[in-house]
């Protein structure tokens, strides 16, 4: 099956990251994929050398007609409400391709009702396709390699805790990071924090009055900061699995962090009228609904911390060191649930087969 995936980069890495992971998974499952992106520099920053080959090609968003006609797509995926180029739309209408409108990730209840519905738009064979946190959605993007990394990480959690807590920090501008650093400073164990370049590092520098650049490091009390340039998706996954606490942003990173089975806090992409907070609460409510009641220890505290990390509540008053082992167990329960969900790429292939028969 031939797929054309279109991605317009809005937030640097998130949209491109999901589109790349989807392309990889479809390729692994036997599809031929062309990924059209309006910022190929961003795409290649997070890709690895083996990504591009005869079965997965990176192409400019507004490709020339000669390129488009080299391979007739069976399926066109418009990722995250991107508007397809006029020439692409013209060819789709002429060829009668199946079009999937891949939307943003959400745990809100309405997603189940809209997933798979015909899309009343410009194409005769268009459908809404929603990722989600239940089996009645398209599911999530994870692959065998991530499962293997996660299993190794779970085994490592059986060992005694290392002397220094390892963290990753990938954020937007977020003043709540300051309070969290204060909480970590009060912990018995020191923390080593890998801060990624760009907005995360700018945020930490602003909070602490520093001028760290990628490859720099410094120690303030019990906190050591290591500034890290952007890494490939594979390297980022490995760092998430090796760390004891991951501070992540956007939908691609939260899925990876939950798959790793390690404690994490999610800074959700800010939206007007606090729409993002409703999405955040929907995810936490989903875990409360789907996890067995006897395996929800720590979920109320996590709910409070997530809201605090997104600037919508005060930090809960508890001993972080006492809560940490409870949080680790909860993260493994969430991981088990996440891996019970459909793989988004497999769901997409199955959906296409049914609707092309």
N, C-alpha and C positions, 0 to 999 in steps of 0.2 A: 504494500500500500504506500502511495506517495503522499507526503504531507508537506504543505507550505505553511510555515508559522510566521506571523507578522508581529513584531514587537517595537513599540515606540518607547524609548527610555524616558521616564519621567523623574525617577528618583535615583539617579546614578546607577545603582547596581541591582535593585530589587526586581524590577520588571525583567531586565535582561537575565538575571540569575534564574528566575523561574522558567523563562522561555528556554534557556540553555539546558536546564535539568530535564525539562519535558522532552526536548529534542534528543538528548542523550538516551533517555529511557525508551522513546519510540524507536530509535536506532537499535538499541540492544534487543528490542522485541521484534526486529526484522523489517521495520519500515525504512523507507528512504526519506530524508528530511532536508528541506531547504529552510534555513532560518534567516528571514529578512529583518534587519535591524537598522534603525536610523542613527545608531552610534556604535559602529563596529569597533572603535577603540575601547569602549567600555566592555563590550562583549569579549574581546580578545584578552582583556586584562584578567578576567576571571576564568577564562578557558584554559585548557591544557593542550599540549602539542597534538595529542592523539585525537582530539575532538573532531577536527576537520579532516575529512577524507571523501571518498567517492559517495558514501551514503549519508554524510552530514556536511552540508556546505553553508558557509556564512556569506550572505549577500546583502547589498544595500537595500534599504526599505523601498525606495522607488527605483526598482530595477528596470532596465530597458526591455522592450518587448521581445527582442531576440533571446534574452536570458529566460524570460518567463515561459517562452514556448519550447524551450529545450526539454522540459519535463512537464507533462500534464499532471497536475495534482488531483488526487482523488478527494483529498480533504484540505480545506484551508482553515487555519486557526487564527482568528483575530484576538490577540492576547490583550486583556485588560482595556477593553473599550477603545482600542486604537482604531482610527478611521483608515480603512484600506485605500491605497492610492487609486486614482480614477482608472488608470490602465488595468490594474489588477481586477477591480470590480467589473470592468467591461468584459474581461476574459472569463471571469467566473460565471457571469450571466450567459456567456456564449457556450461555455463548456458544461454548465449544469453541475458544478462541483458542490460537494457537501461543505457547508460552512459552519464552524463551531465558534461561538462567542465565549471564549474562556474568560470568566470573570475573576474578580479578586476573591481571596479566601475569606470566609466568614463562618462563624458557628451559629449565626442567628437562625431562628426556627424557620423563617420563610424560605431559606435556601433550598430545603428539601422539596418544597412545592414547585419551585421554578426550575430546578435542575432537569434538563432534558426536554423542556417545552419548546415548541416551535417559536422562532424569533420573528415577529412581524416587522421585518426590516427590508432591505433592498434586495435580498436574495431569496429565491424560491425555496431553497433547501437549507435554511439557516436554523440553528438550535442554540439555546442557552446551555452552557456547560459550566457547572459550578464545582470547584473544589470544596471540601467540607470535612467536618469532624464526626460525621456519622456514616453508616453504611448506606444511607438513602441519598447520598450525594456522590460526586465523582471521586471522593477520597483525597489522598495526599500523595505528594511526590517523595518516594523513598525507593532505594534500589538495594540489591543484594549486598553491595559493598558497604553501604551504611549499616545494614543489619550486622554484618561481621564486625565492623568497628564498634558498634553499640554493645555487642555481646562481649567483646574484649574489655570494654569499659566497665561493664557490669561485673565481670570477674575481678577487675582491679579494685572495685569497691569493697571486696571481701578482705583486702589487705589492710594492715594498720594505716591510719591516716598519716600522710607525709607531714614533716615538720612545718612546711610552708604551704598555705592554701593557694591554689592556682586559679586565676580568674581570667576571663576574656571580657572586653568591653567594646561593644559595637553599638553606637547610639546616634540619635540626632542631638541637637542642642537640648540639654536636659538638666535643669537645676537640681532635680531630685538626686542626681548622682552625688552631690555634696553630702547629703544626709546619710546616704548609704556608705560613703567612705568613712564618715564619723562612726557608724555602727561597726564597720570592719576594724577600725583603729582600736575600738574597745574590746575586740575579741582576744582570747588567749593566744591564738595562733597568728603569726604574721601572714600577710597576703602579698602575692606577686601578681600584678595585674597587667595583662597584655592589652594595650590600648591601640586600636587601629587608626591609621592616618585618616585625614579628612575631618569630618564633623566630630567623630568621637574624640580625637586628639585635641581639636580646637576647644571642645567643651571642657575637657580636663584641664587644659592650659588656662582657660578663663577662670575656672573654679579655684585653682591652686596658685594662680599668678606665675605660671611657668611658661617657658618657650620651648618645650620639647619638640624635637623633630624625629621622623622615623629613624630608627636605629639608636636613638638616645635612650638613656635610662637614668632613674634617680630614686633615692630612698628617702621617705619622709616618715619617721617613726616606724610603725609596724607595716607600712605600705611601701612596696617597691613598684614603680611604674616602668614598663618597658614599651616604648613606642614602636609600633610595627607597621610597615607599609602594607598595602593591600596584597592579599595572597590569593591563590587559586581556590576554587570551591573545594577541591579535594583536601587541600592543606587546612582550610577553615574547618571542615568537618572533623579532621584529625585533632585540631586544637580544641574544639568543642568537647570531643570525647575524652580528652586528656585532662580537662579542667574540672574543678569541683563546683564552680558557679559560673554561669554564662549570662552576661547581660547583653541582650540581643535587641535588634530593631527590625521592623518590617515582617512581612509574612514568610519570606523564604527562610530567614534565619530562625524564626520561632519554630517552624516545622522541624528543621534540622536539630535544634536544641532539644525539643521534646523527644525526638527519636533517640537522642544520645542517652537519655535516662539520667541526666545530671540536673541538679537544681538550676533554675533559670528565672530571670525576670525579663519581661517583654515590654519594650517601649513601642507601643503601637503607633502607626503613622498618624499624626494629628489631622483631624478633619474639622470642618466648621460645625457649629452647634453641638459639639461633643459627640458626634456620631461614632467616633472611634472608641469612646468609652463604653458605649452600648455594645460594640463588637467585642471589646475586651471582656466585659461582664458576661456576654453570651458564651464565650469560651470557658470561663470558670464555672458557669452554671452547667455547661455540658459535662464537665468532669464530675460535678456533684450529682448529676442525673445518671451518668453512665458507669461510674466506678461503684463497686460494691460498698455499702455503707461502712463495713468493717475495715475498709482499706482507704478511708478518706482522712485519716489522721493528718493534721497539718493543713488541710485544704482551706479552712477559714483564715488561718494566718497568711497563707499564700495569697488568698483573695485580697486581704488588706494590704499586703506588700505590693502586689501588682497595681492596685489603685494608687498607692503612695508613690510608686516609681513613675507613674504617669501624672502625678501632680493633682490627684483628686481625693486624697485622704491623708491623714497624719500617719506616720509610721507607727506600727503596733509596738506596744511596750512589752518586750519579752527579752529573755536572754538568748542572744543569737547562737551562742555555742551549744546551749541546750536544745535549741530548735533544729540545728543543722542535721543531726542524724535522723530526725523525723522527716525533714524535708527530703533527704536522700531516699528514704523508703518510698515517700509519695512520688518522687520523680520516676522511680522504677515502675510503680503502678500505672502512672500516666503513659510511660513508654509501652508497656504491655498493651494498653488500650489502643494507642496510636498504631501499633503494628498489626492490630486486628482489623484495621480499616482497609478499604480497597486502595490499590496503587493507582494513582490518577492516570498514568499512561496506559495501563491495562484496561481501565474503565473506558478510556477514550477509544481505544481500538475496538473493544467489544461493542460500544455504542455505534461506532461507524459501520461495523460489519452488519449489525441489525438493520441500520437505516439505509444501507446500500444494497440490501438483498433484493 
